[in-house]
Amino acid sequence: MSTPSQDGAEPSSTFLGPTADVDAGPGGPAVGAFFDLDGTLVAGYTAAAQTKDRLRRRDLRVAEFLTIAELAVEFRLGRRAFETLIEGSARTVKGRTARDVDESGERIFRQAVADLIYPEMRELVQAHQRRGHTVVLSSSALTNQVAPVARYLGIEHVVCNRLVADARGILTGEVEQPVIWGPTKASAVQLFAADRHVDLKESYFYADGDEDLSLMYLVGHPRPTNPEPKLTKAAIEHGWPVMRFRSRGSGPLAQPLRRGLDRLRREADARRRRLPGRSRLH
């Protein structure tokens, strides 16, 4: 287990270390343990593994990929809402069966994601399970990304975004509303906790994203894990223990995606030059 970093904060005299802290705390299902997915349980982004697989199998058109890539860049620059990004991704699987997408998610997990789960985080999940806590994988990713990880780690409960299917099990290209992200993720966890009599003030939350600050404030044991800058700053201000892990690198899943993006942009530009009557994607 890596030693928690305080990133400039004064070490808490009551913090014993990740698993020891859990072992020393109260047990039972009233204590929740909420785990984020990308960057927290897994090094990198599971969506990158999904996209890489679809590109390799030619299951994603160039125009669709470029649109998603552009939305992702604009989202990172603060020009697009997360809802726009995930809804754009959902449209690329419109018309497929939910079963097919779920099976693909399981296969991609085994081939590309399982080995990127941080062993330190797996130990923490197991520590909470030993204490009888209500363990939840709470993520803004889609079910086909989240469910295989939850099954692998023996996590019973999942709070995440879900694709909409019709009565025949055909995906409509929509995402169940409201989209879970930032404050709405915090609200979804609050609803989950109320429904299952989980006391958030006795609960733990492990996450890396700045957008998860609202949920960090709701739990009694916030645990920033590989945190982004704003979350790191909040951890220093509030004295929250910070954990950083390097056992699985810092996100190799994204590297092939960047190379694929560069290659496809060049190919798309070449096609557009050959077809002067067509306008560029915006």
N, C-alpha and C positions, 0 to 999 in steps of 0.2 A: 504494500500500500504506500503510495506517495505521501510525503509529509505535506499537510496543508500549508499553503502560503498565506500570509496575512497581508501581503502587498502594501506594506507601510502601516497597517493598523496594529494596534497593541494586541498581542495574543490574549485571548480570553482565558482567565484562570480556571474556568469551568469546562473548557473544551478539551476532551481527552484524546481526540483523534477520531476519524470518521466512524469506524466500526465500533471502537470502544465506547464512543459517545452513545451510539445506538444501544449497545449491550447494557449500558448503565442506566438507561432511561426507562420509563414506564412501558409496559407491554400491553397487548390487547388490541382489538379492532377499532377502538375509539381513536387510536393514534394513526394518522395517515402518513404515508411516504409517497410523495408525488415526484416522478422522474420525467424530465424532458428527454427528448430523443436525440436529435442532431446536435453534435458538439458536446453533448452531456453523457449519454450512454454510449454513443457511437462517435468515433472520430470522423469528422466530415459530414456530408449531407447524403442521406439516403435517396433523395430526389435525383442527385447526380448519377447514382448507380442505375436508377430506373431509366433515366434519359439515355445514358450510355448504352444500355442494353437495347432499347428501342431503336436507336440509331444503327447499331450493329446489325439488327434484324430487319432494317428498313421498314420499321413499323411506325415511323414518325416522318412526316413529310418535311422537306427543307423549310417551306414557308411557315409551318407550325412551329418548328424548332426555333427559327429566327424570331418569330413573334414572342415566344416564351422567353427567349434569351434577352430580347429587348425589354420586356416587362420586368425581368429579374434585375437588369441593370438599373432601370428607372426606379424600381422599388428600393434598391440599395442606396440610390442617390436621394431618396425621399420624395420622388416625383410621382409615385404610384402607391396606392394602398395595397396591403397584403391581399385583400379580397380580390383585387383585379388579377394578381398573379396566380392565385390558386384556382380561380374560376377559369382563367385562360388554360391552365394545365388540364382541368377537368374536361374542357371541350375537346381535347385531343383524343379522349377515349370514348367519345359519344358513339353509340351504336354497338359497342362491344358488350359482351355479357359480364356481369359482375363477377361471376365465377372465374371466367378467363383472366380477368385483371387480378383477382385475388391469388390465383394459382401462379401467375407470372410474378407477383410480389413475393411469394414463398420461394420460388426458384431463384430469383435475384438475391434474396436474403442469403440463401445457402451459398451461392456462388461468389458474392461480392461484399456482403455486409457482415456476416457472422464473425469473421476474423477481425473486424474493426471495433467490436465491442470492447470497451476498456475493462480489463480484468479487475481493476480497482472498483469500478462501479458495479460489476457483477457481484463482488464481495459485499458491497453495501446493500444491494437488493436482497441478497441472502441473509444478511444480518437483520434487516427489517422483517423478513419472512419468519426467521427464527423467533422473533419477539411477538409474532402474531399480529403485526400491524396490517392495516389495509393498504396494500401496495398498489399504486396506480401509475400507468404510463400516460402522462398528460402531454400532448404534443399538438402543434398546429399542422403536422403532416397528415396525409391521408391514410385511411385504414389499411390499404395494401402495403404501405410502408411501415406502419406501426404494429399491426397485428402479428407479423412473423417474429418481430423482436420480443413482443410480449409473451408469445407462446414459448419461445426459446428460453426466456428467463423465468418462466413459470409465473408471470404476472397476470392475475385474473382480470383486473379492471383496466379499461382503456377510455380515456377522454381525448377525442381527436376529431378532425374533420372527416366527413363521410360523403362519398359519392351517392347521388340519387339514382335509383333504378326504378323502372316501371314494373307493372305486375308480372311481366314475363322475365324479369331479371336483366333487362337491357338498360344500359346506362344512358341517361338522358343528356349528359354533358353538363349537369348542374351539381352544385355542392349544397348539402343541407345547411339551412340558415338557423341561427346566425353563424357566420364563419368564425371559427375559434382562432383568436390571435390577440395577444396582449390583454387588454381589459376584459374581452369576451372570454378568453381562456380562464382568467381569474373568476369570472362569473360562473362559468361551467363547472369549475372545481368547487365553488361555493354550493352550487345546486347538488352536486354529487355528494359532498360532505353532509349536507342537511338531510338528504335522502337516506344516507347510510349511517347517520349518527356518528360521524367522524368529527372530532374536536380539532379545528384548525389551529388553535392556540397550542396544542400539544403535538402538532404535525410538522413534518419536514418537507422541504421543497428543494430539489436539485435542478439547476438550469444554468445555461450560459448566456442567454440572450438579454439585451437591454430591455426588450419589450416585456420581459417577465417580471419587471420590478413590481408591478401592481400585485402579483401573487406572492412575491417575496414578503411584502408588507403584511399579508394576511396570515402567514403561518408563524408559529412560535419558534421554529428552527429553520430559518432561511440558510441555504447552503449553496452559494454561488460556485459553479463548477466550470472551470475554463472560461471565466466570465469575460464578456465584451467590456469596452471602456466605461460606459455609464454604470453598468452593474458593478464593475470593480470600484468605481468612485463611491457608489452607495454603500458597498461593503466596508470600505475604509471608514466612511462617516459613521456607520452604525455598529462597527465592530463585529461584523459577520465573518465567520471563518470562511476562507477562500481555499478551494481545492483546484489544483492544476495538475493534469496528467499528461505525460508524454509517451506512455508505453505503446500507443498506437499512432504516434505522429500527430500532425495537426490538420488532417483532412485530405488524405490522398485521393479520396473519391472525386474531388473536384478537378484534379489535374487533367485526366483524360477528357473531361467535359470541356475544359478551356481549349484544349487542342482541337477537339471536334468542332467547337464553335468557330475557331479561327479558320479551319478548313472549309466548313460549310458556308461561312461568309464569303470566302474567296470564290467558291463554286457558284453561289447565288449571284454575286456581282458579275461573274463571267456570263452567266445565263442572261442577266438583264442587259448586258452590253450587246448580246446577240439579238435581243428582242427590244429594239428601241421604242416600240409603241407601248410597252408596259411600264407602269410607274413603279417606283421603289416602294418597299414596305415602310410605313411610318408607324 
